Amino acid sequence: MEARQTLSLDEIQKHNRPDDCWVAIEEKIWDVTEFLDIHPGGAEAILKYAGNDATQAYNEVHAPGMLEETLAADKFIGDLLPSNDMPPKSTIIEAAAAEASPQPPLLPQHQPSTQAQQPASLPLVYQKPPLHALISAADFQTVASHTLTPKAWAFYSSAATDLITHTQNKALTRRIMFRPRILKDVAHVSTSRTILGCSSSTPFFISPAAMARLAHPSGELALARGAAAEGIVQCISSNASYPLSAIVDAGVTDQPFFLQLYVNSDRAKTAELLRKAASLGIKGVFVTVDAPVPGKREADERIAAEAVVSAISGAVASNDKKGGGMGRLMAQYVEKRLVWQDIAWIKEVSGLPVVLKGVQSAADAVLACEYGAKGVMLSNHGGRSLDGAQPSILVLLELHRICPEIFDKLEIYVDGGFERGSDILKAVALGATAVGVGRPYLYSLTYGEEGVEHLTQVLKDELETSMRLCGITDIDDAHPGLVNTQDIDHLVANGESHDWIRWRPRAKI
């Protein structure tokens, strides 16, 4: 059958069985027969539209370009012939717009009433502020809390159980004080940094965060374009809502990207993704190691999941008896048997430098070096995995206390609660190569690509101001003498031993 033939809907309807299944999406016809058994959402989700136009149902769940990314080229049958029974696409769009913004009905002509009209009691409507009115990352969070859907807000903002780690991430960083030096020429400053061999205009990057399309139709594409405009690096989530190639293509030539990786229990799928990442020019793989299972995020569980599918991992969100937690339901494919020896396999398959994301102790940072990692990311998943895990800033200090030599062997990244340029400067002064910023960038998507750029400019301006006020002109000159950590030093662990607890379990852990 020729690839570019044009068929009517009547002809497509003949292919409506599990052993012969065609669907039309965006006026293109596809043979999805062989895909039924491997569809992450199950065969029934497709068979409901077998032999029919599935465009509306498809677009509610999937990102544009995902179909072309998933199906082989020979599964494309041809184009759908316009039907008299179906209005043109432009008419449908216009009708949807009219429904979303209905005009007030025309009222019959009456004589003016002699009775005074009582003003109706109207609910307060949130007025989204203009982008230029937002001057901090916290401002973006406030806007997102009012404008995202309840489920999207719960998914993005939620953290594990009692939010202890989530809260302390930011709180402990803010307890570190600066020790400014004065009378320095600070007319010109540089925030440029090399991150895993990639040039960046700042010592911070966009941390991986799933399903950015919940905040804006362009999702990760807008993040890529904003990152390109500002010269920063984006780390793409395995659970991104757009295909990896589409995100990379949204950027500019030679734009650096990292890939965050959840290793799939089907190792062949992970190998395929790693090879694809390498072919697309991805510069490094951040392997998530702190979430073999997802944490219990109660705010996310309490609201029914929206039907969404990741374009990279194929993870599907749905609902079950435990709730509607998108994070939990989308993580079912994650490998629970990942061990240290697998790092060598990931390096071999990808040919890329590997960073372990989720290191939370000095002992594991040392092991990461021994097993060939290029770097470690001190992270507790933004407080979304194990509640009660120590804040990332404490882990950074623990490395200095227990294995200071690690800073000469690995690149050290950190994330979790870094929402100010001054927070970022503190981490860099304490030896961090760069800082990941996650949730604020998701919230910035409430303004699309321009929001991504504006947030980056806000953080960069705060960082430059903090540098000048501390008396340094180059981010590479930041050093521990600029900060006073004594308010939290007593919280830094000494390692595996305890000063006075001598009890040991009988069974070796």
Solvent accessible surface area in square Angstrom, and as a share of the most:
residue,aa,sasa,rsa
1,M,164,0.73
2,E,140,0.63
3,A,59,0.46
4,R,157,0.57
5,Q,47,0.21
6,T,72,0.42
7,L,18,0.09
8,S,29,0.19
9,L,34,0.17
10,D,101,0.53
11,E,70,0.31
12,I,0,0.00
13,Q,73,0.32
14,K,139,0.59
15,H,40,0.18
16,N,82,0.42
17,R,115,0.42
18,P,87,0.55
19,D,103,0.53
20,D,33,0.17
21,C,0,0.00
22,W,14,0.05
23,V,5,0.03
24,A,0,0.00
25,I,13,0.07
26,E,69,0.31
27,E,98,0.44
28,K,74,0.31
29,I,0,0.00
30,W,12,0.04
31,D,37,0.19
32,V,4,0.02
33,T,31,0.18
34,E,130,0.59
35,F,31,0.13
36,L,8,0.04
37,D,136,0.70
38,I,120,0.61
39,H,24,0.11
40,P,64,0.41
41,G,37,0.36
42,G,32,0.31
43,A,31,0.24
44,E,126,0.56
45,A,43,0.34
46,I,24,0.12
47,L,41,0.20
48,K,144,0.61
49,Y,73,0.28
50,A,9,0.07
51,G,0,0.00
52,N,58,0.30
53,D,39,0.20
54,A,10,0.08
55,T,29,0.17
56,Q,140,0.62
57,A,26,0.20
58,Y,26,0.10
59,N,58,0.30
60,E,118,0.53
61,V,32,0.19
62,H,26,0.12
63,A,2,0.02
64,P,75,0.47
65,G,36,0.35
66,M,17,0.08
67,L,20,0.10
68,E,93,0.42
69,E,55,0.25
70,T,67,0.39
71,L,18,0.09
72,A,57,0.44
73,A,94,0.73
74,D,112,0.58
75,K,43,0.18
76,F,29,0.12
77,I,17,0.09
78,G,0,0.00
79,D,35,0.18
80,L,17,0.08
81,L,87,0.43
82,P,119,0.75
83,S,34,0.22
84,N,162,0.83
85,D,137,0.71
86,M,69,0.31
87,P,68,0.43
88,P,88,0.56
89,K,106,0.45
90,S,65,0.42
91,T,59,0.35
92,I,85,0.43
93,I,102,0.52
94,E,116,0.52
95,A,59,0.45
96,A,58,0.45
97,A,60,0.47
98,A,61,0.48
99,E,144,0.64
100,A,84,0.65
101,S,76,0.49
102,P,99,0.62
103,Q,154,0.69
104,P,108,0.68
105,P,110,0.69
106,L,177,0.88
107,L,142,0.71
108,P,91,0.57
109,Q,174,0.78
110,H,144,0.64
111,Q,161,0.72
112,P,117,0.74
113,S,73,0.47
114,T,142,0.83
115,Q,143,0.64
116,A,90,0.70
117,Q,143,0.64
118,Q,150,0.67
119,P,122,0.77
120,A,79,0.61
121,S,116,0.75
122,L,143,0.71
123,P,108,0.68
124,L,183,0.91
125,V,111,0.64
126,Y,81,0.31
127,Q,140,0.62
128,K,89,0.38
129,P,38,0.24
130,P,75,0.47
131,L,35,0.17
132,H,145,0.65
133,A,50,0.39
134,L,4,0.02
135,I,130,0.66
136,S,8,0.05
137,A,4,0.03
138,A,53,0.41
139,D,45,0.24
140,F,0,0.00
141,Q,70,0.31
142,T,71,0.41
143,V,3,0.02
144,A,0,0.00
145,S,46,0.30
146,H,103,0.46
147,T,56,0.32
148,L,19,0.10
149,T,66,0.38
150,P,97,0.61
151,K,5,0.02
152,A,0,0.00
153,W,65,0.23
154,A,5,0.04
155,F,7,0.03
156,Y,4,0.01
157,S,26,0.17
158,S,6,0.04
159,A,2,0.02
160,A,1,0.01
161,T,54,0.31
162,D,110,0.57
163,L,77,0.39
164,I,95,0.48
165,T,1,0.00
166,H,59,0.26
167,T,76,0.44
168,Q,66,0.29
169,N,3,0.01
170,K,73,0.31
171,A,37,0.28
172,L,6,0.03
173,T,0,0.00
174,R,92,0.33
175,R,84,0.31
176,I,1,0.00
177,M,102,0.45
178,F,55,0.23
179,R,128,0.47
180,P,74,0.46
181,R,150,0.55
182,I,134,0.68
183,L,174,0.87
184,K,107,0.45
185,D,120,0.62
186,V,36,0.21
187,A,65,0.50
188,H,159,0.71
189,V,31,0.18
190,S,44,0.28
191,T,10,0.06
192,S,63,0.41
193,R,43,0.16
194,T,81,0.47
195,I,0,0.00
196,L,13,0.07
197,G,66,0.63
198,C,12,0.07
199,S,95,0.62
200,S,6,0.04
201,S,33,0.21
202,T,0,0.00
203,P,0,0.00
204,F,0,0.00
205,F,0,0.00
206,I,4,0.02
207,S,7,0.04
208,P,22,0.14
209,A,27,0.21
210,A,21,0.16
211,M,5,0.02
212,A,0,0.00
213,R,67,0.25
214,L,30,0.15
215,A,16,0.13
216,H,53,0.24
217,P,94,0.59
218,S,28,0.18
219,G,0,0.00
220,E,4,0.02
221,L,24,0.12
222,A,1,0.01
223,L,8,0.04
224,A,0,0.00
225,R,90,0.33
226,G,0,0.00
227,A,0,0.00
228,A,27,0.21
229,A,63,0.49
230,E,25,0.11
231,G,36,0.35
232,I,2,0.01
233,V,0,0.00
234,Q,2,0.01
235,C,3,0.02
236,I,2,0.01
237,S,6,0.04
238,S,1,0.01
239,N,12,0.06
240,A,0,0.00
241,S,3,0.02
242,Y,9,0.03
243,P,2,0.01
244,L,4,0.02
245,S,23,0.15
246,A,29,0.23
247,I,0,0.00
248,V,27,0.15
249,D,112,0.58
250,A,21,0.16
251,G,16,0.15
252,V,95,0.54
253,T,122,0.71
254,D,128,0.67
255,Q,17,0.08
256,P,25,0.16
257,F,4,0.02
258,F,0,0.00
259,L,0,0.00
260,Q,5,0.02
261,L,0,0.00
262,Y,32,0.12
263,V,3,0.01
264,N,16,0.08
265,S,65,0.42
266,D,64,0.33
267,R,68,0.25
268,A,72,0.56
269,K,111,0.47
270,T,3,0.01
271,A,9,0.07
272,E,118,0.53
273,L,29,0.14
274,L,0,0.00
275,R,140,0.51
276,K,70,0.30
277,A,0,0.00
278,A,39,0.30
279,S,93,0.60
280,L,50,0.25
281,G,36,0.35
282,I,3,0.02
283,K,85,0.36
284,G,0,0.00
285,V,0,0.00
286,F,0,0.00
287,V,1,0.01
288,T,9,0.05
289,V,56,0.32
290,D,20,0.11
291,A,10,0.08
292,P,66,0.41
293,V,82,0.47
294,P,35,0.22
295,G,13,0.12
296,K,119,0.50
297,R,18,0.06
298,E,52,0.23
299,A,50,0.39
300,D,1,0.00
301,E,21,0.09
302,R,185,0.67
303,I,63,0.32
304,A,70,0.54
305,A,14,0.11
306,E,56,0.25
307,A,63,0.49
308,V,14,0.08
309,V,6,0.04
310,S,0,0.00
311,A,12,0.09
312,I,29,0.15
313,S,26,0.17
314,G,17,0.16
315,A,8,0.06
316,V,38,0.22
317,A,4,0.03
318,S,55,0.36
319,N,80,0.41
320,D,67,0.35
321,K,211,0.89
322,K,156,0.66
323,G,21,0.20
324,G,1,0.01
325,G,1,0.01
326,M,0,0.00
327,G,11,0.11
328,R,43,0.16
329,L,9,0.05
330,M,4,0.02
331,A,16,0.12
332,Q,122,0.54
333,Y,35,0.13
334,V,11,0.07
335,E,14,0.06
336,K,122,0.52
337,R,192,0.70
338,L,49,0.24
339,V,83,0.47
340,W,69,0.24
341,Q,116,0.51
342,D,20,0.10
343,I,10,0.05
344,A,63,0.49
345,W,67,0.23
346,I,1,0.01
347,K,74,0.31
348,E,141,0.63
349,V,27,0.16
350,S,6,0.04
351,G,64,0.61
352,L,28,0.14
353,P,47,0.29
354,V,0,0.00
355,V,0,0.00
356,L,4,0.02
357,K,10,0.04
358,G,5,0.05
359,V,4,0.03
360,Q,53,0.24
361,S,28,0.18
362,A,1,0.00
363,A,44,0.34
364,D,54,0.28
365,A,0,0.00
366,V,49,0.28
367,L,61,0.30
368,A,0,0.00
369,C,39,0.23
370,E,121,0.54
371,Y,78,0.30
372,G,30,0.29
373,A,8,0.07
374,K,101,0.43
375,G,0,0.00
376,V,0,0.00
377,M,0,0.00
378,L,0,0.00
379,S,2,0.01
380,N,3,0.01
381,H,27,0.12
382,G,12,0.11
383,G,1,0.01
384,R,32,0.12
385,S,14,0.09
386,L,129,0.64
387,D,28,0.14
388,G,53,0.51
389,A,15,0.11
390,Q,49,0.22
391,P,11,0.07
392,S,2,0.01
393,I,1,0.01
394,L,10,0.05
395,V,1,0.01
396,L,0,0.00
397,L,17,0.08
398,E,7,0.03
399,L,0,0.00
400,H,61,0.27
401,R,120,0.44
402,I,67,0.34
403,C,3,0.02
404,P,74,0.46
405,E,82,0.37
406,I,4,0.02
407,F,45,0.19
408,D,133,0.69
409,K,123,0.52
410,L,12,0.06
411,E,39,0.18
412,I,2,0.01
413,Y,0,0.00
414,V,0,0.00
415,D,13,0.07
416,G,10,0.09
417,G,22,0.22
418,F,5,0.02
419,E,33,0.15
420,R,94,0.34
421,G,0,0.00
422,S,31,0.20
423,D,0,0.00
424,I,0,0.00
425,L,0,0.00
426,K,12,0.05
427,A,0,0.00
428,V,6,0.04
429,A,1,0.01
430,L,8,0.04
431,G,33,0.32
432,A,0,0.00
433,T,21,0.12
434,A,0,0.00
435,V,0,0.00
436,G,1,0.01
437,V,2,0.01
438,G,18,0.17
439,R,44,0.16
440,P,9,0.06
441,Y,1,0.01
442,L,9,0.04
443,Y,6,0.02
444,S,0,0.00
445,L,0,0.00
446,T,15,0.09
447,Y,39,0.15
448,G,3,0.03
449,E,64,0.29
450,E,118,0.53
451,G,0,0.00
452,V,0,0.00
453,E,39,0.17
454,H,37,0.16
455,L,0,0.00
456,T,0,0.00
457,Q,85,0.38
458,V,17,0.10
459,L,0,0.00
460,K,38,0.16
461,D,87,0.45
462,E,32,0.15
463,L,0,0.00
464,E,45,0.20
465,T,65,0.38
466,S,16,0.10
467,M,0,0.00
468,R,84,0.31
469,L,128,0.63
470,C,4,0.02
471,G,10,0.09
472,I,16,0.08
473,T,45,0.26
474,D,47,0.25
475,I,0,0.00
476,D,92,0.48
477,D,79,0.41
478,A,16,0.13
479,H,81,0.36
480,P,78,0.49
481,G,31,0.30
482,L,1,0.01
483,V,11,0.06
484,N,53,0.27
485,T,21,0.12
486,Q,137,0.61
487,D,71,0.37
488,I,0,0.00
489,D,46,0.24
490,H,136,0.61
491,L,74,0.37
492,V,11,0.06
493,A,38,0.29
494,N,83,0.42
495,G,27,0.26
496,E,155,0.70
497,S,75,0.48
498,H,77,0.34
499,D,101,0.52
500,W,186,0.65
501,I,76,0.38
502,R,164,0.60
503,W,184,0.65
504,R,144,0.53
505,P,53,0.33
506,R,252,0.92
507,A,76,0.59
508,K,199,0.84
509,I,188,0.96
